[in-house]
Amino acid sequence: MHLKTIKNLLVTGVGIGSLLLAGCNQQRQFEAEAQSPTVQTQSPAPATEPTQPQERSPDVPYVPTPQEVVNQMLQLANVTSNDVLYDLGSGDGRIPITAVQNFDASRAYGVEINPELVQRARQNAETANVSDRVQIVQQDLFQTDLSEATVVTLYLLPDINIKLRPKLLQELKPGTRIVSHDFDMGEWQPDNVVQVQGPSRQHTLYVWTVPENVPANLQ
Ligand SMILES: C[S@@+](CC[C@H](N)C(=O)[O-])C[C@H]1O[C@@H](n2cnc3c(N)ncnc32)[C@H](O)[C@@H]1O
């Protein structure tokens, strides 16, 4: 084989290897954060409106996005008063609440399967005085109708992002922005990847825009 070809293959291999390694490290970091006592021991907020029993176990454990990273996610998505935001797997509601409170989104929805977190998020929206524009829906995110969204935020896991990808591409309008914290969407190349410094580590943010025509390999 030609020397230059071998060199190119080696460089590409190392590049893909480091990306895979970075992805694995981020997943390990995520799993460690999910076990952290500060995440596990927060007590549920008092009930706002009744919730249903949890329909099934979550696909991803609860790990909150640090507030400064939330701000960066919404800035990267360029959220304005024209936007309707959906946070899929919304935890304590910090992303939809911030979208309305600090970015003036016209409405924001948090979709969350865990009833304790649904209650906590509803209480947080009331405390922040935004419950007229923030709705926390207790639902499996795979069942959510996304047709109204103009911005979608995710902090899930790589395999869940990939499982969700066909739904995002089918239901979202062209031009809708998607921002994912720490995890990519496989073959769907992001428009932008940004590293941001959080309180204890670096976070990676991925941004996509839903295309007019969806390539066959992504459906
Ligand atoms: C990593 S946390 C992210 C929370 C929030 N988006 C944030 O960034 O702070 C993932 C959340 O997704 C929720 N979740 C997991 N599987 C879900 C599903 N199938 N439907 C709805 N919510 C789900 C979990 O309960 C958890 O609160």
The ligand as a Gaussian input file, in Angstrom:
#p B3LYP/6-31G(d) Opt

LIG

0 1
 C      -29.975000      13.199000      32.434000
 S      -31.533000      13.694000      33.012000
 C      -31.683000      15.293000      32.266000
 C      -32.616000      16.241000      33.013000
 C      -32.740000      17.630000      32.397000
 N      -33.064000      17.568000      30.993000
 C      -31.468000      18.395000      32.557000
 O      -30.715000      18.475000      31.567000
 O      -31.203000      18.893000      33.671000
 C      -32.614000      12.660000      32.026000
 C      -34.055000      12.720000      32.449000
 O      -34.835000      11.983000      31.526000
 C      -35.871000      11.314000      32.223000
 N      -36.311000      10.190000      31.372000
 C      -35.648000       9.040000      31.129000
 N      -36.331000       8.253000      30.271000
 C      -37.454000       8.943000      29.936000
 C      -38.544000       8.668000      29.080000
 N      -38.632000       7.546000      28.359000
 N      -39.518000       9.592000      28.975000
 C      -39.457000      10.751000      29.683000
 N      -38.448000      11.060000      30.534000
 C      -37.444000      10.180000      30.651000
 C      -35.223000      10.896000      33.528000
 O      -36.171000      10.630000      34.533000
 C      -34.348000      12.130000      33.825000
 O      -35.026000      13.073000      34.594000

